Amino acid sequence: MKNFKADVSEDAALLEDIAKLALALPPDLRALLADRLLESLVPQTLSQEEIDAAWLKEAERRSQEIDEGRVTPIPGEEVMARLRSRFNDE
């Protein structure tokens, strides 16, 4: 029988090694990796057409909120600058 504590520490060390490698990737590849990992947690139950329809509905809802003045859009450059500042400070 394997030692549970040894298995956990080996898994933690492996996870740390994988995280270091992943964090060294360029942002676009990290995003693709994150997408793959998330997909592995939630099996795909919708067809691509259903996914596309759901995103279209969401885009239309957001557009309506902007048109009605319920939300104020923030330019993408500003959002990215805020994120960079927030996560570079940590």
C-alpha positions, 0 to 999 in steps of 0.5 A: 500500500502506498503512503498517502502523505508521500503521494500528496507531496509528490503530487504537490511537487509535480503541480508546482513544476507544471505551474512554473513551466506554464507561467513561463509560457507567453500569455497567448499560450497560457490562455490556450492552456487555461482554456484546455484545462477548463474544458477538461473540468466541464465536459462539453454538453452543448453543440457548437451551434448552441454555444454560438447562439448563447454567445450571440444572445449574450452579445445582444443583451450587453449591446442593449444594456449599452444602448439603454445607458444601463452600463458604460463601456470601457475601452479595451486598452483601458481594461488591459492597462488596469489588469496589467497594473493590478497583476504586475503589482502582486 
